[in-house]
Amino acid sequence: MSKLVNGVRSFSTTASSLLADATSASRSVAQPSSFQVFRDVPPLRQLRHQLLKNERTVGFVPTMGALHEGHLSLIREAARENTDIFVSIFVNPTQFGVNEDLSSYPRTWDSDVEKLEKLNDELGRTGAPGAGQITAIFAPTSKVMYPTLPPSSEIDGQGSFVTITPLSSKLEGALQRHYPDRVYFGQKDVQQTVIIKRMVQDFLLDTKVRIISTSREADGLALSSRNVYLGDRRRAVGLTIYKALKAAEDAYLSGKTTRADILGAARSITDRVLSEQQALPPAERALFEVDYISLADPDTLDELDLVDSTKGGVLSAALKMAPLEENKPGEDCGLGDGKVPVRLIDNLILQPRA
């Protein structure tokens, strides 16, 4: 078994040697002190195998970097249930649509590593029995993840993919392959969570899927790595997505069960705010486009005309904040000076009612 020394997890001699060998076999991208960085799959698999032999458990937290408190909350949850946590940092090209700018996604490796180091120190100081820590960061290149063909975001693009139908054809959708003891996802990407659950069930994988509630700002805006592009004006208007979902939730909680009543409450919010913004001069407004507002079955994501109150449902929405038309002097326009379109997604779970 392992022990904590100065906040850093120490393995048995065999595991430590293996970790050193595995690390030397991979190309280093940083020199963190409390966990190892892997760029390739085989050495990470070796470490996973050795941990399994030592009766340790691994929790996996997949990310695209640009870490925020939402990611850290997933890692904390993983640390409560596992001895070791693997965190991936990979900006996956196939999670971007053909019209989305992959190059504009924030890449913040140094600050990500710093945050993970501080979190490991925090976890080491808790002293709770069985409390886990971050053991490995998996930071592959696209060539490692897609070794035979360049990744494609085109529908029906070439390459080797796992497709879970019909779930993967609904809403957002993204899929990553992994076989840890437990895997942790935030609720914000609700389609991803449903697909992963279905994949684990259909492929008989011995992995437990943990879904953690969406981390939010005090006013309700869901935390997202893309929020750094919003700035003050678009952030204020971007909160419309949460207000619309809350209005729909309130309609359900008041006894409404029809699609027209529940989604009508959400649409009234988005329509009103958009109309108000369109009436403002270009230097003051923040325009947006609603991609969808959905009311779906929690298991199949099929759109619902009527909510079964004994089962509940999933409210989800996506809207795209357009680039600012004009900037005001001294205005905080966010990273990219307000020129980067920002797509926001969010969801709320309609809990079953007696």
ZIRAPE-V244944 format. One record per backbone hydrogen bond with DSSP energy under -1.0 kcal/mol. CO is the residue of the C=O (numbers start at 1). NH is the residue of the N-H. If there is no record, write none. Layout:
# ZIRAPE-V244944
CO/NH
CO/NH
This chain:
# ZIRAPE-V244944
3/10
5/8
8/5
10/3
12/16
13/17
14/18
15/19
16/20
17/21
18/22
19/23
20/24
21/25
23/26
36/137
38/139
41/45
42/46
43/47
44/48
45/49
46/50
47/51
48/52
49/53
50/54
51/56
52/55
57/84
58/181
58/182
59/86
60/184
61/88
63/90
68/72
69/73
70/74
71/75
72/76
73/77
74/78
75/79
76/80
78/81
78/82
79/132
83/133
84/59
85/135
85/136
86/61
87/138
88/63
90/92
92/95
93/96
97/100
100/102
102/105
108/112
109/113
110/114
111/115
112/116
113/117
114/118
115/119
116/120
117/121
118/122
119/123
120/124
121/125
128/131
133/85
135/36
136/87
137/38
138/89
141/145
142/146
154/157
164/168
166/169
167/170
181/208
182/60
183/210
185/212
188/190
189/193
190/194
191/195
192/196
193/197
194/198
195/199
196/200
197/201
198/202
199/203
200/205
205/207
208/183
210/185
212/187
215/223
217/220
221/217
224/227
226/229
227/230
228/335
231/235
232/236
233/237
234/238
235/239
237/240
238/241
239/243
240/244
241/245
242/246
243/247
244/248
245/249
246/250
247/251
248/252
249/253
250/254
251/256
252/255
257/307
258/262
259/263
260/264
261/265
262/266
263/267
264/268
266/270
267/271
268/272
269/273
270/274
271/275
272/276
273/277
274/278
275/279
277/280
281/284
281/285
287/322
289/320
292/318
294/316
295/304
296/314
297/301
302/297
305/259
308/311
308/312
309/353
313/350
314/296
315/348
316/294
317/346
318/291
318/292
319/344
320/289
321/342
328/331
332/232
334/337
336/339
338/324
342/321
344/319
346/317
348/315
350/313
